Amino acid sequence: MSTTINVPPGLRNVVVTETTLGDVRGDEGFYHYRQYSAIDLAKSKTLEDVWFLMFEEHLPTTEERDRFVAEVAALRVLPDEVRTVLPAIATAGPSFNPLAGLRTALSLLAAVRSLPPLWDADPVRRKADAMLVCAVTPTILAALYRLREGQEPLEPRADLTAAANWLYMVTGAEPSAVQAAAIEHYLVATVDHGFNASTFTARVIASTGADVVAAIAGAIGAFSGPLHGGAPDRALASLDEIGTPDRIDAWVRAKVSAGDRIMGFGHAVYRTEDPRSLMLRDIARGLGGDLVDFATTVEQRIVDVLAELKPGRNLYANVEFYAGVVMELCGLPRPMFTPTFTVSRVIGWSANILEQATDPKIIRPIATYVGPQPPVPVG
């Protein structure tokens, strides 16, 4: 006889597996990648360094880094079979949906490269497939954006860092060192973040033995939701909607009264200030300008009003609030805010997929049936 265990809604605080990739300590306002503070890594290491750490379990030596950077640069170039269909993907539909386009292009890539199921692949092939997906993701996303805008896609440049190359491929201009560093800090800080919805989705699909792209495509689908990765542009839109400092309090009270969610505030795990938000606020202040001044004013007033209206909830700015500010100041268009998040998070998804692939058990929970009780006569 099987034992039924009732769990809280949303699987909150339910442990589903073990991992060596990292953890989020919500009560402490701290998270880490393997044995290192994620924020310390974001402030001192490149995206390739952390990518290597997540895949190889240690930070690279200088020689290992050079080899890894060269490998990634070579993998960024799209196969012709994928390149030729990007215009049709980019212009499909009345509005631009870059994550839907990414899912489509990656699925084609899986077919072109004959990616095998994880179940049938050895660890070397699994890692090679994951490397490919992580490397081409920014190339695909940038190409889709430029094609939608009526511009020609730009080839990735091996002489630029991951962050600088991303900014270049999207905007067409080589970024300043300050802009590239700001985006690199953001990318490193968002590589992984515990068993969030998209990461868990990737691991569920990986547990079936499906191929790497199948698991990544599922993760992208979960990530596209506005309650998950789809909020940076919405958070910035809130600043536009508020407009001036004298409108902040009334705007917040109206949102709370209507039961609306305030995008960019609150987090499912943190009961302290989000460490990613704290880092990005410092980066934004370093960039400076009227937008930053207004954002910091709005942040403080929203926190104060929420503390009054929702006592004991500890609602602070999350990563999306200042992420939008930083990306705007670095020249990224708003439709590319969530894709920028995707450029880094695909690395975390892939690391989780590789780890899950070593477990032979499929993830198979159950649901509690609450409908009409059977059997009911048919007819």
N, C-alpha and C positions, 0 to 999 in steps of 0.2 A: 504494500500500500504506500502510495506516495504521500509526502508531507507537504501541505500547502502553507506557504509563508506569506502573510499579508504585509505589503510594503507601502510606504507613504507615497502620495501622488508625486509624479515626476521622478520617482526613484531617489528622492532626496536622501543623501547620506547613506545610501545602500552601496556596499562594497561589492563590485562584480568581478574583479580580478586583481592580480598583482602586476605592477609595472616597475621598470627601472628607468623610465624616461623622465619622470619628474612628478611634482605634486604642487597643489595649491593649498596653502594654510590660511583659510579665510579669516579666522579669528585673529591671526597675527599680521595680516596684510603682507604676506610674503609668498612667493612662488619660486620654483627652481627648475632648471633643466639638469637632469642627472644630479651631480653633486655640487653644482654651481648656482648661485643666485642668478636668476634670469635678468634682473635689473643690472647687476654688476656686469654680466655678459653684454647686455645692450649698450652699456656705457664704454666698453673697452674692446669688444671683439667685432669682427665682421660677420655678415650673414653666412658667408661660406664657412667660417670657423665654427659657428653654431650648428650649421647644417652637418658638417663633418662630425661634430660631437654627438648629435642625435643619431646618426647612422653608424658611427664607429666606436662610440662609448668613451672617447677621450678627445681632448682638444688636439688639433694637429700640430706637429712640428713645422718648422719653416718649410722643409722639403715636402712634407705631406700636404701643406697648404698650397704650395705652388702646383703640385700635381693635381690636386683637387680642383683648383680654380681653372686650370687648363681643361680638365675633363668637363666641367660644367659649361665652360664657354663653347666647347665643341657641340655639346648636346642641345644648346639653345636654338640652333638652326633648325627650322621646320622642314620636314620632308615635303617634296613637291606635291604629293597627293593630298596633303592637308592644306598647303598654301593655296592651291587653286580653288578650293571650295570656301575659303574664308570670306570672300566678297558676298556670296549668297547668304552665309550665316549672319554676317554683320548687318545686312540690309533687310533681313527678314522681319516682318511685323511692323506695326506703327510706332513702336518705341524701342529704344535700345535696352537690351537685357544681356549684359556682358557675361554673367555667370551661366545663363542658359546657353549662350554661344560657346562658352568654354567647355561645358559638358558635352555639347555636340561635337566639337573639334577633337576633344580628347577621346571620345568614343571612336571616331574615325581613326585617330592615331593608333588605338589599340588594335583595330582591324588591319591597318596598314603594316604594323610591326608584328602582327600575330602574337600579341601578348598572351602567354599561357595562363591558365588558372593557377593561383597561388598553390593550390593543392598538388599540382603536377610539376611545379618549378622548384629547383634547388635554391638555397639561400643566395648564391651568386646571381642567378637570373632574377630573383625577386628584387634584390637591391638594384640591379641594373635597370629594371623596369621603373622602379620608384625614382631613381636618379633622373631618368628621361622625363618622366611626368613633371617633376619639380622644375627641371631646367626649361622645358618648353612652355610652361604655364604663363610666365610673364610675356613671352614672345607672342603667344596667342592672344592674350588679353589686350596688349598694346596694339596689335595689328587690327583686331576687331574694332577698337575704338577709332583708330585713324581711318579705317575703311568706312565706318559709319559717318564720319565727318567729311567724307569725300577726299581724303588724303591717302597717299601711298604709305603702306607700312614701311618701317625702317628695320634694317637688319640689326641684330644685336651686335654690340661692340665688345670684343674680348679685352680691350684696353681699359674698360670702365669697371668699377665695382658693381656689385649686384644692384645696389640702390641707385647709383648714378646711371647705370644702363637702363633701369626701369623708367626713371624720369626722362631720359633721352628718347627712349622708344615711344613714350606716350606723347611728350610735348614737342619733340623734334629739335630741342635745344639742349646742349650740354649744360647740366646744372652747375651752380656754384658749389664750392667745397662745403659751405655751410648748409645748403639745401640737401646735398647728398648725405651729409652726416646726420642731419635731422631725420631723414627718411630711413637711413640705415638703423639708427637707434630704434625707431618705431618697428621696423621689420623684425629685428632680433627680439624685441620685447613681445612680439605677437606670434612667434613660431609655434608655441604650444601653451595650453592652459588647462591641464587636467582633463577629466572625462566630460567635457562639454557635449552638447547635443551632436555637433558634427563629428567630433572625434569618436564618440560612442557609435554613431551611425557607421563610420568607416570600419570600426572594429567588428560590428555585427556582420557587415557584408564580408569582411575578410575572413570571419569565422566559418563562412560557408565554403571557403576555398575558391571563390571567384577571383578574377584577375585584378591587378592593382587599379586599373582605370575604373572598373566597376565600383570598387570601394571608394575611390576618390570622387567619382561622379555622385554617389550617394551623399558623401560628406558635403559636397558643394551645394546640393539641393537643400540640405539642412541648414547650411551656413547662409543661404540666400534670404532666409526669413528675417524680418525686421526685428524680431526679439532676440536674434543671435548676431550674425555678422553684418546684417544689412542696416545698421543704424548710424554710421558716421556722418553720412550726408543728411540724415534726418535730424541729428543733433545740431548740425550747423544751420539747418533750415529753421530750427527753433530760435536761433539768434536773430535771423532775418525777421521772423514773425514778431518777436518782442520789439525789435527796432531801437528803442531808447531805454536808458536806465529807469526812467520814471514809470515804465510800463511793466517792469519785471514782476512786482508783487501781485498785481491784478491778474497778470497772465498765468502765474503759477496757481493762484487760488481758483481761477476759472477751470484750469485743467484738472485739478484735484476734485473740484466740485462735480465736474462732468464724468469723473472716473476714468479720465484719459491717462495714458502712460506718458511720462516726461522722458523722452528719449535722451540717453546720455547720462542718466542718473539711476542709481541702484544697481545691485549685482546679486546674482543667485548665490554666490559663495562668500564674498567679502562682507564682513561686519565692521571693517575699518575702511579708511580711504584706499582706493585701488592703487597699488604701487605703480602700475603702468600710467595711470592718470597723473600721479605726482611727477613722474619723470617727464611726461609729455608737456605738463604745465611749465616745467622749468625750461624745456626746449622752446616752447612757444614764447616764453618771456625773453629768451635769448634772441629769437627772431624779431620780436618787438612789433609795435604798430598799434593802430586804433582797434583792430579786430581783437588783438590779445587783451588790451585794456578792457574792452567791453565784455569779452568772454570771462575774464576773471571776476568782474563785477557781477555778472549774471550767475556764475557758479556760486559765489558766496551767498547771494540773496536767495537762490533756489534752495541751497542747503539749509539756510536759516528758516525759510518759510515752511519747508518740508518738516523740519524738526518741530515746528509749532503745530502743524496740522496732523502730523503722523508721529507723535512722540514715541520714542523707544525703537524706531525702525532703523536708525543709523543709515540714512540714504545720502550717499555722496556721489560725486561725479565718477563715472566709470571710464574705461579706456576710450569709448567712442567720442566722448565730449571733446577732449583736446586733440584726439586723432584728427578730427575734421578740421580743426583750426590749423594744426601743423601742416596737413596736406594742402589746404587752401593756400597757405603762405609759401609753400614750396612749388606752387604752380600746377598742381594736379587738378583736373576738372572734377567736379562733384560726382559724375557718373562713374569715376574711377576710384572713388574712396574705398568701397567694399572690395573691388578687385585688388587694390593694393594690399589690403588685409589678407586676401586669398593668396597672393604671391608668397607671403611668409608662412601662412598656416598650412599650405599644402605640404610643407616640409614636416611639420608636426604630424599631420594626418599620415603621411607616408611612413614615418618612424613607428607610429602606432600600428599601422598595417603590417609592417615587417615583424613587429613583436607579436602581434596576434597570430600571424601565420605559423608561429612555432607551436601553437596550442592546437591539438587535434580536435578539441571539443567545439561544436557549434553552439552559439549563444541562442538559447531557446527558452524564454520565460513563458509564463502563462497569464491569462487574464481571468478575472472574476466575472462570470456571466450574471447579468442583472436583468435580462429580458424575461418575457413570458415563459413560464415553466412548461417544458415538454413532458410527455408527448401530447400534442394537440392533434386531433383527427384531421386528416387532409380531405378537403372537399366538402 
